[in-house]
Structure formats: structure tokens, C-alpha cells
Amino acid sequence: MSVKRVRYYLFLKDILALSVTAFGGPQAFLAMLLERMVQRRNYISEEELWELNALCNMLPGPSSTQLVSAIGFRVGGPNLAYLALLVWIIPATLLMTSAAALIFFLQEYTPGALNFAKFIQPMAIGFIIFAAQKTIGKMIQTTEAMVLVLISTFISFFYSSPYVFPILLIVGGLSTSIKYKKQPKIEQDQPLVIQWSNFYLWAGVLVFAATLGALTQYQPVILFENFYRNGSLIFGGGQVLVPYLYTEFVDFKQFLSSEEFLTGYAISQGVPGPTFSISSYVGALSMREYGFLGFLSGGLIAAAGIFLPGIFMIFFVIRFWEQLKKYRPVRAALEGINAVSCGMLIAAAYLLFEPMEANLINIFMVLGTYALLQFTKITSPLIIAGGIILGLGYNYFIG
């Protein structure tokens, strides 16, 4: 076996190790990448890691998954990048698909058994509030951005349609791109050269899926198109995905109940790997009427739909990123896009809490979860496990 093939094998083995141990969100994941990929294996330099991370955060799609694929692309080209993608997403996809099947089974055949999620449903709101605070603290630096946050919060709350979100993102980006002169000027040393193949692939799949879904009205195709469209629009990581999925699949299409969605979101906080894996849970429950194969195919279709757009885009942009980042309007537009994403996240926290009973227990669980995340070092899986234990105890002694 050649040295190159051994290196590729080790790389995929490292990705698999990360996929089953990467708890704690993007920050913990980045620390693990730095230790394993840079310091231990030297696949890329630390400077390259931070640059790729910045690029992935600027693109729509699952940033952690894009980062894994981008590193694979640097190490071994497109083939290794696609293999790394599969190794990274499969464990979480299967776990969340299994969780969906379990939730359905408990509801269908053991009435009242879902009471174990009595507390983790309001706890999910605490996770979203914490994510919103962290995201706003990191991304919102100007008065104009804060105004955009407030406007997008208002619109997202009162007009909760999946078709409003892309319009908000475009308007937000355009509104701050006009301030491009405030960005530092970087001289272009060579003309911008773009290889369009991956962009055409991304757009082609989007148009083909939308057309086929409209013509056939076949639910698996429609499901793929829904997730592919959402995956093409998400800026800001997994937490920003929540309002999109909730609006589309709970409010708009009613494929899931609010309780089912919140239970899945909370479970996803205790699962290692990509945070976008909640999509497999939503997809599996959306196909429950087709039985076991429906759960499996729904989870896999959702994973393919949500992850592919971001991968096509990172492969498209990474080839000319050095030139693109020198354009000031591009950098300026990100301020508005990020601000609108933050507003959607705030609206999501309220929209998800609205169907719940506003009693003292639920409010305490929301605030208590936020406090644990904010002021302690207790990890998300432990917090979720504690909520499940409390729910089981409550169900046994009181329920």
C-alpha cells in the first residue's frame, strides 16, 4: 500500500473518530480539529484551518461539514472529500433517524411514554436562546446590523412562511453591501478566474428537484427539494436551521407536531457529529406513513438534501476564494446576511415556545437550561440526559 493511500486511510479514520466523539457544538469541534488534524497529523497548517473555517462560515450550508470536506479536498482532492463527507455524517444521520423511529413507536404503541420528553422540550428553547445570544455576540457589531436583527425578528415572527426567508437574506445582504467602502481595500494581483462546474451542479440539482417535485407530487422528491432548498439558504450554522425547519415542516406542512420537533431538537444536542443531523429526524418522521422503509429513506433523503448544497458550494468557491475575498462588497454583504439570520433565530425561540403551556415548570426549565449552558461547564449531552431522567422520574412518581 502506497504512503498516499495510508495517509488517506488515516484521514478517514480520524474523521470517523470525530464523528462519534465531537460533542459540544462548533467551538468544541474546532478545538478537536486543531488537536487532531493540525497538531497530531499535520494534514494542514493552523493558518489554513482558520482560513477554511472563515470561508465555510461565509457560505450557506453546514459549516462544520463543509470544513471537514474542505480539509479532505486539500489533503486528497474531491474523491477524498466526498468520502470524508460520508464518514462524517453517517453516524449522526443514523442516530437521528433511529430517534425518530423510537419517538413514533413510543407515541403509537405506548401512550404517555413520550412524557420522558416533558422537560427536554422546554429545555430545547433554552438551547436556542443560548445559541442566539452567542451568535449575536459574535456576529452583530454595528447599529445597522442590530436594526436588521430587529426587523428580521419582527418579519419572521409575523410572516412565518419558508418563502420569506430567502427574500430576507437577499435584502439583508444588499442593504449592507452598499457600505463596502468601509471595508479595507485589498489589491488584486491577478484577474478573478471562476470554474463554474460545481455551481452548475448545485443549480442544476435545485431546478431539477423542484421541477420533478412539482410535476410528480411524489413526497420523497418533494422532501429532497425542501431540504436541498433549505440547505442552500442557511447561513450561520445548525442553530439557524431551526426556524427554517420549524416553519416549513411544523407550521406550513404540518408533517410534525411542535412537541415532536422540540423533542428531536433536544436529542440532537446530545448527539455527536454535525448539528444539521436534526434534518434526518425531521425527514424520517415526515415519511412515517411509509413504515420502516419510510423512516430510513426519509432520514437519508433529508441528509442528502441538507448536506449536498453546502458541499457543492464549498467545492465551487474554494477554487477561487483567494481572489473573491478581496472584493469589498462580498465582505460587506455578510454583515447583513448574518444579522438577518440572528433575527430568525430569535423569532424561532418565541415561535417554538408559543404552543407550549406557559407554566412555571416550563419557564424554569427554559431559564435553567440557559443558565447551565451560560454559567457552568456541563456539556450538552449531560444536560439532555438530566432532562430525560427528570422526565422519567416525573412520569413514574406523578404522571
C-alpha positions as CSV (number, residue, x, y, z in Angstrom):
1,M,0.0,0.0,0.0
2,S,1.4,3.4,-1.0
3,V,2.2,6.1,1.5
4,K,-0.5,8.3,0.0
5,R,-3.2,5.6,0.4
6,V,-2.1,5.0,4.0
7,R,-2.4,8.8,4.7
8,Y,-5.9,8.8,3.1
9,Y,-6.9,5.8,5.2
10,L,-5.7,7.5,8.4
11,F,-7.5,10.7,7.5
12,L,-10.8,8.9,7.1
13,K,-10.2,7.0,10.3
14,D,-9.7,10.4,12.1
15,I,-12.9,11.8,10.6
16,L,-14.8,8.7,11.9
17,A,-13.3,9.2,15.4
18,L,-14.5,12.8,15.3
19,S,-18.0,11.8,14.1
20,V,-18.6,9.7,17.2
21,T,-16.8,12.0,19.7
22,A,-17.5,15.6,18.6
23,F,-19.9,16.7,21.3
24,G,-20.3,20.3,22.4
25,G,-21.1,22.3,19.2
26,P,-18.9,24.2,16.7
27,Q,-16.4,25.5,19.3
28,A,-15.6,22.1,20.7
29,F,-15.4,20.7,17.2
30,L,-12.9,23.3,16.1
31,A,-10.7,22.5,19.2
32,M,-10.8,18.8,18.3
33,L,-9.9,19.6,14.7
34,L,-7.0,21.7,15.7
35,E,-5.6,19.0,18.0
36,R,-6.1,16.0,15.7
37,M,-5.8,17.4,12.1
38,V,-3.2,20.1,12.7
39,Q,-1.1,19.3,15.8
40,R,-1.2,15.5,15.7
41,R,-1.4,14.6,12.0
42,N,-0.3,17.8,10.3
43,Y,-2.7,17.4,7.4
44,I,-2.9,21.2,7.1
45,S,-1.4,24.2,8.9
46,E,-3.2,26.0,11.7
47,E,-3.4,29.1,9.4
48,E,-5.1,27.0,6.7
49,L,-7.6,25.7,9.3
50,W,-8.7,29.1,10.4
51,E,-8.9,30.4,6.8
52,L,-11.0,27.4,5.7
53,N,-13.2,27.9,8.8
54,A,-13.8,31.5,7.9
55,L,-14.6,30.6,4.3
56,C,-17.1,27.9,5.4
57,N,-18.8,30.4,7.8
58,M,-19.3,32.8,4.9
59,L,-21.1,30.2,2.7
60,P,-24.6,28.8,3.0
61,G,-24.8,25.3,4.4
62,P,-23.5,23.2,7.3
63,S,-20.2,24.9,8.1
64,S,-18.7,22.0,10.1
65,T,-19.4,19.6,7.4
66,Q,-18.1,21.9,4.8
67,L,-14.9,22.3,6.8
68,V,-14.4,18.6,7.0
69,S,-14.9,18.3,3.2
70,A,-12.6,21.3,2.5
71,I,-9.8,19.7,4.6
72,G,-10.4,16.4,2.7
73,F,-10.2,18.4,-0.6
74,R,-6.9,19.9,0.4
75,V,-5.5,16.6,1.5
76,G,-6.6,14.3,-1.3
77,G,-8.9,16.1,-3.8
78,P,-12.6,15.7,-4.5
79,N,-12.8,11.9,-4.0
80,L,-11.4,12.0,-0.5
81,A,-13.5,15.0,0.3
82,Y,-16.7,13.1,-0.6
83,L,-15.6,10.1,1.3
84,A,-14.9,12.3,4.3
85,L,-18.4,13.8,4.0
86,L,-20.0,10.3,4.1
87,V,-17.9,9.2,7.1
88,W,-18.7,12.4,9.0
89,I,-22.5,12.5,8.5
90,I,-23.5,8.8,8.5
91,P,-23.3,8.1,12.3
92,A,-25.4,11.2,13.3
93,T,-27.8,10.6,10.4
94,L,-28.5,7.0,11.6
95,L,-28.8,8.0,15.2
96,M,-31.3,10.8,14.5
97,T,-33.3,8.6,12.1
98,S,-33.4,5.9,14.8
99,A,-34.5,8.5,17.3
100,A,-37.4,9.5,15.0
101,A,-38.5,5.8,14.7
102,L,-38.3,5.4,18.5
103,I,-40.4,8.6,19.1
104,F,-43.0,7.4,16.7
105,F,-43.1,3.9,18.3
106,L,-43.5,5.3,21.8
107,Q,-46.3,7.6,20.7
108,E,-48.1,4.9,18.6
109,Y,-47.8,1.9,20.9
110,T,-47.1,3.2,24.4
111,P,-49.4,6.1,25.0
112,G,-48.0,8.5,27.6
113,A,-44.4,7.1,27.2
114,L,-43.4,10.3,25.4
115,N,-43.7,12.0,28.8
116,F,-40.0,11.3,29.2
117,A,-39.6,14.4,27.0
118,K,-41.8,16.5,29.2
119,F,-38.7,18.6,30.3
120,I,-36.4,18.3,27.3
121,Q,-39.0,20.1,25.1
122,P,-38.7,23.4,27.1
123,M,-35.0,22.7,27.5
124,A,-34.7,22.9,23.7
125,I,-35.8,26.5,23.9
126,G,-33.0,27.2,26.4
127,F,-30.5,25.8,23.9
128,I,-31.9,28.1,21.2
129,I,-31.8,31.2,23.4
130,F,-28.2,30.4,24.3
131,A,-27.3,29.8,20.7
132,A,-29.0,33.1,19.7
133,Q,-27.0,35.0,22.4
134,K,-23.7,33.5,21.3
135,T,-24.4,34.1,17.6
136,I,-25.5,37.7,18.1
137,G,-22.5,38.4,20.4
138,K,-20.1,37.1,17.7
139,M,-21.8,38.5,14.5
140,I,-23.5,41.8,15.4
141,Q,-21.0,44.6,15.8
142,T,-22.8,47.7,14.4
143,T,-26.1,49.7,14.9
144,E,-27.2,48.9,11.4
145,A,-26.8,45.2,12.0
146,M,-28.8,45.4,15.2
147,V,-31.6,47.2,13.3
148,L,-31.6,44.4,10.7
149,V,-31.8,41.8,13.6
150,L,-34.9,43.5,15.0
151,I,-36.6,43.9,11.6
152,S,-36.0,40.3,10.6
153,T,-37.2,39.1,14.0
154,F,-40.4,41.0,13.5
155,I,-41.0,39.8,10.0
156,S,-40.0,36.2,10.8
157,F,-42.4,36.1,13.7
158,F,-45.5,37.6,11.9
159,Y,-44.9,36.1,8.5
160,S,-43.7,32.6,9.2
161,S,-43.5,31.3,5.6
162,P,-40.5,29.4,4.2
163,Y,-40.6,31.7,1.2
164,V,-40.0,34.8,3.3
165,F,-36.6,33.7,4.5
166,P,-34.6,33.8,1.2
167,I,-36.1,37.3,0.5
168,L,-34.9,38.5,3.9
169,L,-31.4,37.1,3.4
170,I,-31.1,38.8,0.0
171,V,-32.4,42.1,1.2
172,G,-30.1,42.0,4.3
173,G,-27.1,41.3,2.2
174,L,-27.8,44.0,-0.3
175,S,-28.5,46.6,2.5
176,T,-25.0,46.2,3.9
177,S,-23.1,45.6,0.7
178,I,-23.6,49.3,-0.2
179,K,-21.3,50.1,2.8
180,Y,-18.4,48.3,1.0
181,K,-16.2,51.4,1.1
182,K,-15.8,50.9,4.9
183,Q,-14.1,47.6,4.2
184,P,-10.3,47.7,3.9
185,K,-9.1,47.7,0.3
186,I,-7.1,44.7,-0.9
187,E,-5.3,45.0,-4.2
188,Q,-6.0,42.4,-6.9
189,D,-2.8,40.9,-8.2
190,Q,-4.5,38.7,-10.8
191,P,-7.9,38.6,-12.5
192,L,-10.7,36.5,-11.0
193,V,-10.9,33.1,-12.7
194,I,-14.0,31.0,-11.9
195,Q,-14.6,27.3,-12.6
196,W,-18.4,27.1,-12.8
197,S,-18.9,23.3,-12.9
198,N,-19.8,22.9,-9.2
199,F,-22.1,25.9,-9.3
200,Y,-23.9,24.5,-12.3
201,L,-24.2,21.2,-10.5
202,W,-25.7,22.9,-7.4
203,A,-28.2,25.0,-9.5
204,G,-29.0,22.0,-11.8
205,V,-29.9,19.7,-8.9
206,L,-32.1,22.5,-7.4
207,V,-34.0,23.2,-10.6
208,F,-34.4,19.5,-11.5
209,A,-35.6,18.6,-8.0
210,A,-38.1,21.5,-7.9
211,T,-39.4,20.7,-11.4
212,L,-39.7,16.9,-10.7
213,G,-41.4,17.5,-7.4
214,A,-43.9,19.9,-8.9
215,L,-44.7,17.5,-11.8
216,T,-44.9,14.3,-9.8
217,Q,-46.0,15.5,-6.4
218,Y,-44.1,12.4,-5.1
219,Q,-43.3,13.0,-1.5
220,P,-39.7,11.7,-1.4
221,V,-38.8,14.1,-4.3
222,I,-40.6,17.0,-2.6
223,L,-38.9,16.2,0.7
224,F,-35.5,16.2,-1.0
225,E,-36.2,19.5,-2.7
226,N,-37.4,21.1,0.6
227,F,-34.2,20.1,2.4
228,Y,-32.0,21.0,-0.6
229,R,-33.5,24.5,-0.8
230,N,-33.1,25.0,3.0
231,G,-29.5,23.7,2.8
232,S,-28.9,26.3,0.0
233,L,-30.1,29.2,2.2
234,I,-28.7,28.6,5.7
235,F,-26.0,31.0,6.9
236,G,-24.8,30.8,10.5
237,G,-24.7,27.1,11.4
238,G,-27.1,24.5,12.7
239,Q,-28.9,26.7,15.2
240,V,-30.1,29.0,12.3
241,L,-31.6,25.9,10.6
242,V,-34.2,25.6,13.4
243,P,-36.6,28.4,12.2
244,Y,-36.4,27.1,8.6
245,L,-37.3,23.5,9.5
246,Y,-39.9,24.5,12.1
247,T,-41.7,26.9,9.7
248,E,-41.6,24.5,6.8
249,F,-42.4,21.2,8.4
250,V,-44.4,22.1,11.5
251,D,-46.2,25.4,10.7
252,F,-46.5,25.2,6.9
253,K,-46.8,21.4,6.0
254,Q,-47.6,20.0,9.5
255,F,-45.6,16.9,8.9
256,L,-44.5,17.0,12.6
257,S,-46.1,18.4,15.8
258,S,-44.4,21.1,17.8
259,E,-43.7,18.6,20.6
260,E,-42.1,16.1,18.2
261,F,-39.9,18.8,16.7
262,L,-38.8,20.1,20.1
263,T,-38.0,16.6,21.3
264,G,-35.9,15.9,18.2
265,Y,-34.0,19.2,18.6
266,A,-33.2,18.5,22.2
267,I,-32.0,15.0,21.3
268,S,-29.8,16.4,18.5
269,Q,-28.0,18.5,21.1
270,G,-26.8,15.2,22.7
271,V,-25.7,13.5,19.5
272,P,-22.1,13.8,18.3
273,G,-21.3,15.0,14.8
274,P,-22.9,17.6,12.6
275,T,-25.7,19.7,14.2
276,F,-27.6,19.6,10.8
277,S,-28.4,15.9,11.7
278,I,-31.7,17.1,13.1
279,S,-32.8,17.1,9.4
280,S,-32.7,13.3,9.3
281,Y,-35.1,13.2,12.3
282,V,-37.5,15.6,10.6
283,G,-37.2,13.7,7.3
284,A,-37.8,10.4,8.9
285,L,-41.0,11.5,10.7
286,S,-42.2,13.2,7.5
287,M,-42.2,9.8,5.8
288,R,-43.6,7.8,8.7
289,E,-46.7,6.7,6.7
290,Y,-44.4,4.5,4.6
291,G,-43.4,2.3,7.5
292,F,-39.8,1.2,8.3
293,L,-38.5,2.0,4.8
294,G,-40.2,5.4,5.1
295,F,-38.2,6.2,8.2
296,L,-34.9,5.0,6.7
297,S,-35.4,6.7,3.3
298,G,-36.8,9.9,4.9
299,G,-33.7,10.2,7.1
300,L,-31.3,9.5,4.2
301,I,-33.2,11.8,1.8
302,A,-33.1,14.6,4.3
303,A,-29.4,14.2,4.9
304,A,-28.6,14.2,1.2
305,G,-30.8,17.3,0.7
306,I,-29.4,19.3,3.5
307,F,-25.7,18.5,3.1
308,L,-25.2,18.4,-0.7
309,P,-25.8,22.1,-1.4
310,G,-23.1,23.3,1.0
311,I,-20.6,20.7,-0.3
312,F,-21.2,21.8,-3.9
313,M,-20.8,25.4,-2.9
314,I,-17.5,24.9,-0.9
315,F,-16.1,22.9,-3.9
316,F,-17.1,25.8,-6.1
317,V,-15.8,28.6,-4.1
318,I,-12.6,27.1,-2.6
319,R,-11.0,27.1,-6.1
320,F,-11.1,30.9,-6.4
321,W,-11.5,32.0,-2.8
322,E,-8.2,33.9,-2.6
323,Q,-9.4,36.3,-5.3
324,L,-13.1,36.5,-4.2
325,K,-12.3,37.6,-0.6
326,K,-10.6,40.7,-1.9
327,Y,-13.8,42.2,-3.2
328,R,-15.2,44.6,-0.6
329,P,-18.9,44.2,-1.5
330,V,-18.7,40.5,-0.8
331,R,-17.3,41.0,2.7
332,A,-19.8,43.9,3.4
333,A,-22.8,41.8,2.4
334,L,-22.0,39.2,5.1
335,E,-22.9,41.6,7.8
336,G,-26.5,41.9,6.6
337,I,-26.8,38.2,5.9
338,N,-25.6,37.3,9.4
339,A,-27.9,39.9,11.1
340,V,-31.0,38.6,9.3
341,S,-30.0,35.0,10.4
342,C,-29.8,36.2,14.0
343,G,-33.2,37.7,13.8
344,M,-34.7,34.5,12.5
345,L,-33.1,32.6,15.4
346,I,-34.7,35.0,18.0
347,A,-38.1,34.6,16.3
348,A,-37.7,30.8,16.4
349,A,-37.2,30.8,20.1
350,Y,-40.5,32.5,20.6
351,L,-42.4,30.6,17.9
352,L,-41.3,27.3,19.4
353,F,-42.3,28.3,22.9
354,E,-45.7,29.7,21.9
355,P,-47.5,26.3,21.5
356,M,-46.2,25.2,25.0
357,E,-48.1,25.8,28.2
358,A,-46.6,28.9,29.8
359,N,-46.5,27.4,33.3
360,L,-43.8,27.8,35.9
361,I,-42.2,24.4,35.3
362,N,-41.7,25.1,31.6
363,I,-40.3,28.6,32.2
364,F,-38.0,27.3,34.9
365,M,-36.7,24.6,32.5
366,V,-36.0,27.1,29.8
367,L,-34.2,29.5,32.1
368,G,-32.4,26.7,34.0
369,T,-31.1,25.2,30.8
370,Y,-29.8,28.6,29.6
371,A,-28.2,29.2,33.0
372,L,-26.4,25.8,32.9
373,L,-25.1,26.5,29.4
374,Q,-24.1,30.0,30.2
375,F,-22.5,29.7,33.7
376,T,-21.3,26.1,34.0
377,K,-19.1,23.7,32.0
378,I,-21.7,20.9,32.0
379,T,-21.8,19.5,28.5
380,S,-25.0,19.4,26.3
381,P,-25.3,15.6,26.4
382,L,-25.2,15.6,30.2
383,I,-27.9,18.3,30.4
384,I,-30.1,16.4,28.0
385,A,-29.6,13.2,29.9
386,G,-30.5,15.0,33.1
387,G,-33.7,16.3,31.5
388,I,-34.7,12.8,30.3
389,I,-34.1,11.4,33.8
390,L,-36.2,14.1,35.3
391,G,-39.0,13.3,32.8
392,L,-38.9,9.6,33.6
393,G,-39.0,10.3,37.3
394,Y,-41.9,12.8,36.9
395,N,-43.7,10.2,34.8
396,Y,-43.2,7.4,37.3
397,F,-44.0,9.3,40.5
398,I,-46.5,11.9,39.4
399,G,-47.7,11.0,35.9
